[in-house]
Amino acid sequence: MIRKAYILSTFLLTSSLIFLSACSGCSSKPDAAEPAADSIAAAVADTAVYGKALQRGMHTFAMVSEAGDTIDAVREDSVGNEMVYGDIFGGTTEGARMAATFAGQGKFSEMPVLRKAVNLDVLEKWVKDAKLWNCDVLIEGDTVSIVDLADEGFKGVGRNGKEYNFGKLE
């Protein structure tokens, strides 16, 4: 009975994703929007931690959360049976406003493992009034995964496959 419910819910989620995929192309800098009531983002809690970046090494990430907690994390380690390689989009400079998600405690380092971090100062240069949900950007009702983010531009791909390109990134 539980298996049937799981299969049904998986089918409904997949059907919803297919139904929601329709748009293509983007010609101007959009306003980011709150997740629609029927979007994937609205169904999943935002687990991102927001704060300011601290100095970091090549394989580490550090920030002070808005709550005042200092978070020291590694950028790669094994969490459970998954090897996690954390991405940082937009770079980090001390004091930059950041959002970050973590995969859990590393098997080898016994520290939190960074999954994704986004420099909000750089993001907001390219996406007006940027809204994040688990370090994905909400644009025109679409949940967009960042592919590249730098001073030169923003590149991302929406859940429906639509590409978003702003600036001069190749």
C-alpha positions in Angstrom: 0.0 0.0 0.0 2.8 2.4 0.9 4.7 1.5 -2.3 1.6 2.3 -4.4 1.3 5.7 -2.7 5.0 6.4 -3.4 4.6 5.4 -7.0 1.5 7.6 -7.4 3.1 10.6 -5.8 6.2 10.2 -8.0 4.0 10.0 -11.1 2.1 13.1 -10.1 5.3 15.1 -9.4 6.8 14.0 -12.8 3.5 14.8 -14.6 3.5 18.3 -12.9 7.1 18.9 -14.0 6.3 18.0 -17.6 3.2 20.2 -17.5 5.1 23.2 -16.2 7.8 23.1 -18.8 6.9 25.3 -21.7 8.8 28.6 -22.1 11.9 29.3 -24.2 14.4 32.2 -24.7 14.9 35.2 -22.5 15.7 38.6 -23.9 15.9 41.0 -21.0 16.9 41.2 -17.4 13.9 39.8 -15.5 12.5 40.5 -12.1 12.9 37.5 -9.8 9.6 36.3 -8.3 8.3 34.5 -5.2 7.7 30.9 -5.9 4.2 30.2 -7.3 1.9 28.1 -5.1 2.2 25.2 -7.5 6.0 25.5 -8.1 8.5 22.9 -7.0 10.2 25.5 -4.8 7.0 26.2 -2.8 6.8 22.5 -2.0 10.3 22.2 -0.6 11.6 24.2 2.5 14.4 26.7 1.9 17.3 25.3 3.8 19.9 27.9 2.6 21.9 29.7 5.3 22.3 33.5 4.7 25.2 35.6 6.0 28.6 37.1 5.2 31.6 35.4 3.8 34.9 35.1 5.7 38.3 34.4 4.4 38.6 30.9 3.1 41.1 28.5 1.7 41.0 26.7 -1.7 39.2 23.7 -0.2 37.2 25.4 2.5 34.3 27.8 2.9 33.5 30.0 5.9 30.7 32.4 6.7 29.0 34.1 9.6 25.3 33.4 9.4 22.6 36.1 10.0 22.1 34.5 13.4 25.7 35.2 14.3 27.0 31.6 14.0 30.4 31.0 12.4 30.2 28.1 9.9 33.5 26.5 8.7 32.9 23.9 6.0 34.9 21.8 3.5 34.1 22.0 -0.2 34.4 18.2 -0.8 33.9 15.1 1.3 31.8 12.0 1.5 28.4 12.4 3.1 26.8 9.0 3.6 27.3 7.2 0.3 27.5 10.4 -1.7 30.7 12.3 -2.7 29.9 16.0 -2.5 31.8 18.7 -4.4 30.6 22.1 -3.3 30.2 24.9 -5.9 30.7 28.6 -5.2 29.0 30.9 -7.7 30.1 34.6 -7.9 33.3 34.1 -5.9 33.9 35.0 -2.3 35.4 38.1 -0.8 35.4 38.8 2.9 32.2 40.5 3.9 30.3 39.5 0.7 26.6 38.6 1.3 26.3 34.9 0.7 23.7 32.1 0.7 24.8 28.5 1.2 23.4 25.0 1.4 25.2 22.2 3.1 25.0 18.4 2.5 25.7 17.4 6.1 28.7 16.3 8.1 31.7 15.0 6.1 32.8 11.4 6.7 36.5 12.3 6.6 36.7 15.9 7.8 33.8 15.7 10.3 32.9 19.2 9.2 29.8 20.5 7.3 30.2 19.9 3.6 29.3 22.8 1.3 26.8 21.8 -1.5 26.3 25.3 -3.1 27.1 28.9 -2.2 26.0 32.0 -4.1 27.5 35.5 -3.8 24.3 37.7 -3.5 26.1 40.9 -4.3 27.2 39.5 -7.7 23.9 37.8 -8.4 21.9 41.0 -7.9 24.0 42.8 -10.6 22.3 40.4 -13.1 19.0 39.4 -11.7 17.0 42.4 -10.3 15.5 41.7 -6.9 16.9 38.2 -6.9 15.1 35.6 -4.8 16.8 32.4 -3.9 15.4 29.1 -2.9 18.0 26.5 -1.7 20.6 28.5 -3.7 18.5 28.3 -6.9 17.2 31.5 -8.4 13.5 32.1 -8.9 13.0 33.9 -12.3 9.6 34.4 -13.9 8.1 31.6 -11.8 10.9 29.2 -12.9 13.4 27.6 -10.5 16.8 28.2 -12.2 20.0 26.3 -11.4 23.0 28.5 -11.7 25.6 27.3 -14.3 27.9 30.3 -14.0 28.0 33.6 -12.1 30.6 36.3 -12.3 31.1 40.0 -12.6 30.7 39.5 -16.3 27.3 37.9 -16.2 24.9 35.2 -15.2 24.1 31.9 -16.8 21.4 29.4 -15.6 19.0 26.7 -16.7 15.4 26.4 -15.5 13.7 23.2 -14.5 12.0 23.2 -17.9 15.3 23.5 -19.8 15.0 27.2 -20.6 18.4 28.9 -20.6 18.9 32.3 -18.9 21.9 34.3 -20.0 22.6 37.9 -18.9 25.8 39.8 -19.5 28.9 38.6 -21.4 29.6 35.1 -20.2 30.5 32.6 -22.9 
